[in-house]
Amino acid sequence: MDAQKSAAFKHFSVLSRELIAGLDILPAGKYLDATVGGGGHSELILQQGQNVELIAIDRDQTAIAAVQKKLAHYYPQQVEFWQGNFADYQPKNVLFDGIIADLGVSSPQLDVAERGFSFRNSAPLDMRMDRSQRITAAEIVNHWQEVSLADLIYEYGEERFSRRIAKKIVQQRPFQTTTELAEAIAATVPGKYRHGRIHPATRTFQALRIEVNQELKSLEKFIAQAPNWLKPGGKIGIISFHSLEDRIVKHCFRGSELLEVITKKPITAARDEQQANPRSRSAKLRFAQRKLSSGELAENSNFCVNKS
């Protein structure tokens, strides 16, 4: 692992005050951070007591390497690391007092050009959170059929010009870089749309990223399993950043027989946080609590699948 890349993995954790307050952390509690990222939320949890224990998960090897250094003071007595998709994680005979997940792409993934998540700088069309996997954004952009591309951009990007954008992509491909793709998309949409509040390629890039990393399917699988990992009274808090994620979280929490919804409406960032970190403006935090006794653990179910 390149030390410079690891050191560059600095992430501003959003809704930290609200997340820690909502978890109501126990002095000797056991917690799971399913998307550790830069380790900000994990560090705050561990600071609540010297007997607090935490398992930290992330798909990104760079994130794990960086957070291992950040949380070295707590290792191995209080923290354990696991690299992989949180949907594939299985706890070993442990129940948690709290589970958290901070969804989507992290600040370092956006800011490090070579990762290909952003079109602010020219970079390969990558977008993989786990760089050991095969499929990249380039594979989708340059090889998918036009109708499949259009459906993807419409469903995961909620892009009204999806058909037009997909047609342009097929006509002009192959694309090598993020900026090439973004420029082609910008030239495709009407002028008024091109100069709107967000860049016209934003929704298409979101759709590609979600597909590359199977984000929504992983989220559904994770929330279907996670309630089984909570102790009675244990809490789960999930931060989402766009309507597709938030819709899944809301329906999964409401549809689970194991959970009681705590937040009827999502918690959003306070004004001071929004001013300090503009990316927090779209963040939404929802909490639910395990309501069944330990003898009533349910099998994994599909209670939230296809409700997005």
ZAMARGU-4260 file (C-alpha; in steps of 0.2 Angstrom, whole numbers, plus 5000, padded with zeros to 4 digits):
<rodrens>
0) 5000/5000/5000 | 5007/5017/4995 | 5009/5027/5011 | 5005/5043/5002 | 4988/5036/4996
5) 4984/5029/5013 | 4988/5046/5022 | 4977/5055/5009 | 4962/5046/5015 | 4954/5059/5025
10) 4936/5060/5027 | 4924/5072/5035 | 4911/5061/5044 | 4894/5069/5043 | 4880/5070/5056
15) 4893/5064/5069 | 4884/5073/5084 | 4867/5066/5079 | 4874/5049/5076 | 4883/5047/5093
20) 4868/5054/5102 | 4856/5043/5094 | 4866/5027/5097 | 4866/5031/5116 | 4883/5021/5118
25) 4885/5009/5132 | 4901/5009/5143 | 4905/4991/5138 | 4895/4990/5122 | 4899/4981/5106
30) 4897/4991/5090 | 4898/4988/5071 | 4903/5002/5059 | 4899/4994/5042 | 4907/5008/5032
35) 4921/5014/5042 | 4928/5026/5028 | 4940/5038/5036 | 4936/5031/5054 | 4928/5047/5060
40) 4912/5039/5067 | 4922/5024/5073 | 4934/5035/5083 | 4920/5044/5091 | 4912/5028/5097
45) 4928/5021/5104 | 4931/5037/5113 | 4915/5034/5124 | 4923/5021/5135 | 4939/5011/5137
50) 4928/4995/5137 | 4919/4999/5121 | 4922/4987/5107 | 4920/4989/5088 | 4921/4980/5072
55) 4926/4991/5057 | 4921/4986/5039 | 4925/4994/5022 | 4926/4988/5004 | 4940/5000/5000
60) 4958/4993/5004 | 4965/5011/5005 | 4952/5015/5018 | 4956/5000/5029 | 4974/5004/5028
65) 4972/5022/5033 | 4960/5019/5047 | 4971/5005/5054 | 4984/5019/5057 | 4971/5031/5063
70) 4964/5019/5076 | 4980/5010/5080 | 4978/5016/5099 | 4963/5005/5100 | 4970/4990/5092
75) 4968/4975/5096 | 4960/4977/5112 | 4945/4988/5106 | 4944/4987/5087 | 4944/4973/5074
80) 4945/4976/5055 | 4936/4967/5041 | 4938/4971/5022 | 4924/4967/5011 | 4906/4971/5006
85) 4895/4974/5021 | 4882/4963/5013 | 4894/4948/5014 | 4899/4951/5032 | 4893/4938/5045
90) 4897/4941/5064 | 4905/4927/5073 | 4893/4923/5088 | 4892/4941/5093 | 4877/4953/5095
95) 4879/4971/5094 | 4873/4986/5104 | 4873/4997/5089 | 4876/4996/5070 | 4880/5011/5059
100) 4882/5013/5040 | 4887/5029/5031 | 4882/5025/5013 | 4889/5031/4996 | 4906/5037/4990
105) 4918/5045/5003 | 4927/5061/5001 | 4944/5053/4997 | 4936/5043/4984 | 4929/5058/4976
110) 4944/5069/4978 | 4958/5056/4972 | 4956/5058/4953 | 4963/5041/4949 | 4948/5033/4957
115) 4937/5039/4943 | 4922/5044/4954 | 4922/5062/4949 | 4923/5072/4933 | 4932/5087/4940
120) 4949/5080/4934 | 4953/5068/4920 | 4955/5050/4926 | 4951/5032/4920 | 4933/5027/4921
125) 4935/5016/4936 | 4923/5019/4950 | 4927/5003/4960 | 4926/5004/4979 | 4934/4988/4980
130) 4948/4988/4966 | 4950/4970/4966 | 4934/4967/4957 | 4933/4966/4938 | 4919/4977/4932
135) 4923/4995/4930 | 4913/5010/4924 | 4923/5009/4907 | 4916/4991/4905 | 4898/4997/4906
140) 4900/5013/4896 | 4909/5005/4882 | 4901/4988/4880 | 4883/4989/4887 | 4869/4990/4874
145) 4860/5007/4872 | 4844/5001/4879 | 4852/4994/4895 | 4862/5010/4897 | 4847/5021/4896
150) 4838/5010/4908 | 4852/5011/4920 | 4854/5030/4919 | 4835/5032/4921 | 4833/5020/4936
155) 4849/5023/4946 | 4852/5041/4940 | 4834/5047/4940 | 4839/5056/4924 | 4825/5062/4912
160) 4837/5063/4897 | 4843/5045/4899 | 4838/5039/4882 | 4847/5054/4874 | 4862/5052/4884
165) 4863/5033/4881 | 4862/5036/4862 | 4876/5049/4862 | 4887/5037/4873 | 4885/5023/4860
170) 4888/5034/4845 | 4904/5041/4852 | 4912/5027/4862 | 4924/5021/4867 | 4927/5033/4881
175) 4944/5032/4891 | 4942/5046/4904 | 4929/5054/4916 | 4931/5071/4907 | 4928/5064/4890
180) 4912/5056/4896 | 4906/5071/4906 | 4909/5082/4891 | 4899/5071/4879 | 4885/5071/4891
185) 4885/5090/4893 | 4884/5092/4874 | 4869/5081/4873 | 4857/5089/4885 | 4848/5106/4881
190) 4857/5122/4885 | 4846/5127/4900 | 4849/5110/4908 | 4868/5111/4904 | 4869/5127/4915
195) 4858/5121/4929 | 4863/5119/4948 | 4872/5103/4945 | 4883/5097/4931 | 4872/5087/4918
200) 4884/5072/4920 | 4881/5070/4939 | 4866/5059/4938 | 4874/5048/4925 | 4890/5046/4935
205) 4879/5042/4950 | 4870/5028/4940 | 4887/5021/4934 | 4894/5021/4952 | 4879/5012/4959
210) 4880/4998/4946 | 4898/4996/4947 | 4898/4993/4966 | 4880/4985/4966 | 4876/4998/4980
215) 4857/4997/4981 | 4857/4978/4980 | 4870/4977/4994 | 4861/4989/5005 | 4845/4979/5003
220) 4854/4963/5008 | 4863/4971/5022 | 4847/4979/5030 | 4838/4962/5028 | 4852/4954/5039
225) 4858/4967/5051 | 4843/4967/5063 | 4847/4949/5067 | 4864/4955/5073 | 4857/4967/5086
230) 4854/4964/5104 | 4837/4967/5111 | 4836/4986/5112 | 4851/4988/5101 | 4850/5002/5088
235) 4854/5004/5070 | 4858/5021/5062 | 4860/5023/5043 | 4866/5039/5034 | 4861/5040/5016
240) 4864/5053/5002 | 4851/5052/4989 | 4833/5047/4987 | 4836/5029/4981 | 4846/5025/4997
245) 4835/5034/5009 | 4819/5025/5001 | 4827/5008/5004 | 4832/5012/5022 | 4815/5019/5026
250) 4805/5004/5019 | 4817/4991/5026 | 4816/4999/5043 | 4797/5000/5042 | 4795/4983/5035
255) 4806/4973/5047 | 4797/4963/5061 | 4812/4965/5071 | 4814/4984/5071 | 4805/4998/5079
260) 4807/5015/5069 | 4814/5029/5080 | 4815/5043/5067 | 4799/5045/5059 | 4807/5058/5048
265) 4826/5058/5044 | 4838/5068/5054 | 4848/5081/5043 | 4863/5091/5046 | 4862/5107/5056
270) 4866/5124/5048 | 4884/5125/5055 | 4889/5108/5048 | 4881/5112/5031 | 4891/5128/5030
275) 4907/5119/5036 | 4905/5104/5025 | 4893/5106/5009 | 4892/5088/5006 | 4882/5086/5022
280) 4868/5095/5015 | 4861/5080/5006 | 4864/5068/5021 | 4849/5059/5030 | 4850/5049/5045
285) 4837/5036/5051 | 4837/5026/5067 | 4828/5010/5071 | 4829/4999/5087 | 4828/4980/5089
290) 4812/4976/5098 | 4812/4957/5100 | 4820/4947/5114 | 4835/4936/5110 | 4825/4920/5109
295) 4815/4927/5095 | 4828/4930/5082 | 4821/4929/5064 | 4829/4921/5049 | 4835/4932/5036
300) 4821/4938/5025 | 4817/4949/5010 | 4806/4961/5019 | 4814/4976/5010 | 4819/4969/4993
305) 4810/4977/4978 | 4802/4991/4989 | 4814/5005/4983
</rodrens>
